[in-house]
Amino acid sequence: MGTTGRKQRGRSLVALTTTLAVALHAGTNVSALVATFTTTGTSVAIAVTPQTSGVTANNFTDPVTYTVTAADGTTQPHTVTVAVAAAGLAIGDAYEGGVVADILQPGTRDTSRGRHMG
């Protein structure tokens, strides 16, 4: 996860844009993924479509920008980019500028990190 466009407000540093890149296993259909998230904001939307964690499906073929609205009406964009790993990818292979450290398959649980795929 990275932040860009930082702005100094008083003594605190506020991130104006957050980006998140996610890599999924080969063969994943990214056209109707459902994100699970938590927020301290009053609402979350993609364009004008309200988002509900664990419910609203979105097409992640291209980057998707979630906009979180705070109680005071200010907003902060969070852009999510989803990549699908190439078939035959193995731990230790170079991928997307890094090295593959872990591969989860649908329906498996990675108890060391508390993640579940599927």
C-alpha positions in Angstrom: 0.0 0.0 0.0 1.3 3.4 -0.8 0.3 7.0 -0.4 0.8 10.0 -2.7 0.0 13.6 -2.6 0.6 14.2 1.1 -0.5 17.5 2.6 0.5 19.2 5.8 -2.5 20.2 7.9 -1.4 21.8 11.2 0.9 19.3 12.9 -0.5 16.1 11.3 0.4 14.7 7.9 -2.8 13.7 5.9 -2.6 11.2 3.0 -4.7 12.5 0.1 -4.5 9.3 -2.0 -3.9 5.7 -1.1 -3.2 2.9 -3.5 -3.4 -0.8 -2.9 -2.2 -3.5 -5.3 -3.6 -7.0 -5.0 -2.4 -10.2 -6.8 -4.8 -13.1 -7.1 -4.1 -16.7 -8.3 -4.2 -17.6 -12.0 -7.7 -18.0 -13.5 -9.5 -15.7 -11.0 -12.4 -13.8 -12.6 -12.0 -10.2 -11.5 -15.2 -8.9 -13.2 -17.4 -9.3 -10.1 -15.2 -9.3 -6.9 -16.7 -8.4 -3.5 -14.4 -6.4 -1.2 -14.5 -6.7 2.5 -13.4 -3.6 4.3 -13.8 -1.5 7.5 -14.0 2.2 7.6 -14.3 5.0 10.2 -16.0 7.2 7.5 -19.7 7.8 7.2 -19.8 6.3 3.7 -17.8 4.5 1.0 -18.6 4.8 -2.7 -17.2 4.0 -6.2 -18.3 7.0 -8.3 -21.9 7.4 -7.2 -22.5 3.8 -6.2 -22.6 3.2 -2.4 -20.4 0.3 -1.3 -21.3 -2.2 1.4 -18.5 -4.4 2.8 -18.8 -8.0 1.9 -21.9 -7.3 -0.4 -21.2 -5.0 -3.3 -19.6 -6.6 -6.4 -17.3 -4.6 -8.6 -15.4 -5.1 -11.8 -11.6 -4.9 -11.1 -10.5 -5.3 -14.7 -9.2 -1.8 -14.4 -8.2 0.1 -11.2 -11.1 1.0 -9.0 -11.2 4.0 -6.8 -13.2 3.9 -3.5 -14.0 7.3 -2.0 -14.5 7.4 1.7 -16.5 10.3 3.1 -15.8 11.5 6.7 -18.3 12.9 9.1 -17.1 16.5 8.3 -17.8 15.9 4.6 -14.2 15.6 3.5 -13.3 12.7 1.2 -10.3 10.5 0.6 -9.8 8.3 -2.5 -8.4 4.8 -2.2 -7.4 3.2 -5.5 -7.3 -0.7 -5.8 -5.5 -2.4 -8.6 -6.0 -6.2 -9.0 -3.6 -8.3 -11.0 -4.1 -12.0 -11.8 -0.9 -14.1 -11.5 0.3 -16.0 -14.6 -0.4 -19.8 -14.6 2.6 -21.8 -13.4 3.8 -19.1 -11.0 5.9 -20.5 -8.2 7.2 -19.2 -4.9 10.5 -17.4 -5.5 9.5 -16.3 -9.1 9.8 -12.7 -10.1 6.4 -11.1 -10.4 5.1 -7.5 -10.8 8.4 -6.0 -9.7 8.8 -8.3 -6.6 9.2 -11.9 -5.7 6.4 -14.3 -5.0 6.4 -15.2 -1.3 3.1 -17.0 -1.0 0.4 -18.5 -3.2 -3.1 -19.1 -1.9 -5.6 -21.3 -3.8 -9.4 -20.9 -3.6 -10.9 -22.6 -0.6 -7.7 -22.8 1.4 -6.9 -21.1 4.6 -3.5 -19.4 5.4 -3.6 -19.6 9.2 -0.3 -17.9 9.5 -1.7 -14.7 8.2 -5.4 -15.1 9.0 -6.5 -15.0 5.3 -9.0 -17.1 3.5 -9.3 -17.5 -0.2 -12.5 -18.6 -1.9 
